[in-house]
């Protein structure tokens, strides 16, 4: 068990070090999924499409399967999947769902302002 905690901690430390090494103009994204379910595959596909269209060459995406890394769910306080976490640039944001609502994802990534109705 301690070995698993050490792996999770070292993975988080590695991510934080990578984030520190990357310029602040680069988006650091983590997508938490549960296996290769249809919803997970759809979330990955939708997010990659959005990132390539709006953030080409300006992002790093880490896809984390919670079945393979369950301790990360607790560490990152993931209560639903798929969940996207935007680590950088600040502010920190969470987006839950299959990323099919492009407008919601763009607002969550601060790429578009929320339209007032």
C-alpha positions in Angstrom: 0.0 0.0 0.0 2.8 2.4 0.9 4.4 1.6 -2.5 1.2 2.7 -4.2 1.1 5.9 -2.2 4.7 6.6 -3.1 3.9 6.1 -6.8 0.9 8.5 -6.6 2.9 11.0 -4.7 5.8 10.8 -7.1 3.4 11.1 -10.1 1.9 14.2 -8.6 5.3 15.6 -7.8 6.5 14.8 -11.4 3.4 16.6 -12.8 4.0 19.6 -10.6 7.6 19.8 -11.7 6.6 19.6 -15.3 4.1 22.3 -14.7 6.8 24.5 -13.2 9.1 23.9 -16.1 6.4 24.8 -18.7 5.7 28.4 -19.5 2.6 30.0 -18.1 1.1 30.4 -21.6 0.9 26.6 -22.0 -2.3 24.8 -20.9 -1.7 21.8 -18.5 -4.7 19.6 -18.7 -5.6 16.3 -16.9 -8.5 14.2 -18.1 -9.7 11.5 -15.7 -11.5 8.6 -17.3 -12.8 5.2 -16.3 -11.4 2.6 -18.7 -12.2 2.5 -22.4 -15.9 3.0 -22.0 -17.8 4.7 -24.8 -18.1 7.9 -22.6 -14.4 7.9 -21.9 -13.5 7.5 -25.6 -15.9 10.2 -26.5 -14.4 12.6 -23.9 -10.9 12.0 -25.2 -11.9 12.5 -28.8 -14.0 15.6 -28.1 -11.3 17.2 -26.0 -8.5 16.5 -28.5 -10.6 18.0 -31.2 -11.2 21.2 -29.2 -7.5 21.4 -28.1 -6.2 21.1 -31.6 -8.6 23.7 -32.9 -8.2 26.3 -30.2 -4.8 25.5 -28.5 -2.7 24.0 -31.2 0.8 23.5 -29.9 -0.1 25.3 -26.6 -1.2 22.4 -24.4 -0.2 19.3 -22.7 -2.9 16.7 -22.1 -2.5 13.8 -19.6 -5.2 11.1 -19.8 -5.5 9.2 -16.5 -7.5 6.0 -16.3 -8.9 5.8 -12.7 -9.1 2.0 -13.0 -5.3 1.9 -13.3 -4.7 4.7 -10.8 -7.5 4.7 -8.3 -5.5 6.7 -5.7 -5.4 9.7 -8.0 -9.2 9.9 -7.7 -8.9 10.5 -4.0 -5.9 12.8 -4.3 -7.6 15.0 -7.0 -11.0 14.7 -5.4 -12.6 13.2 -8.5 -16.2 12.3 -7.8 -17.3 11.7 -11.5 -15.7 10.7 -14.7 -14.8 11.9 -17.2 -13.5 15.0 -15.4 -11.1 17.5 -17.0 -8.9 19.5 -14.7 -7.2 22.6 -16.0 -4.1 23.1 -13.8 -2.5 25.9 -15.8 -2.9 28.7 -16.6 -4.6 29.7 -13.4 -7.4 29.7 -12.3 -7.7 26.0 -11.7 -10.9 24.6 -13.3 -12.9 21.4 -13.4 -15.2 20.3 -16.2 -17.3 17.1 -15.8 -18.8 15.2 -18.7 -17.9 13.8 -22.1 -16.7 17.2 -23.4 -19.4 17.2 -26.1 -20.6 20.7 -25.1 -17.9 22.7 -26.9 -19.1 26.0 -25.5 -19.0 24.7 -21.9 -15.4 23.4 -22.4 -14.2 26.7 -24.0 -15.7 28.7 -21.1 -14.1 26.3 -18.6 -10.7 26.7 -20.3 -11.2 30.5 -20.3 -11.0 30.5 -24.1 -14.5 32.1 -24.4 -16.5 34.2 -22.0 -19.9 33.0 -20.8 -22.6 34.6 -23.0 -25.1 36.7 -20.9 -28.7 35.9 -21.6 
